[in-house]
C-alpha cells in the first residue's frame, strides 16, 4: 500500500508539483521493513512550494496513516547526478 501511494504521487501530484524531476522508493537492505523514498526537484524553491501545498499535506497525511511510525525526513541538496 505504501509503494502504491508513492506511485500515485507521480501520477496525481507530480503533474501539479512544478519542478519534480525524479524519485524512487527503495527497501533498506539492513532492515527490509524500512523503505527509503526520494524525490528530486529542479530547485529548492520548487521543493518548498510543493512542501507548502495543501494537496501535498493531504497526500502526506494519507501516507502517515499507512505507516507504523511517522517518517523521518532528511532534506538535502543535489550536488551530483
Secondary structure, 3 states (H helix, E strand, C coil): CHHHHHHHHHHHHHHHCCCEEEEEEEEECCEEEEEEEEEEECCHHHHHHHHCCHHHHHHHHHHHHHCCCCCCCCCCCCCCC
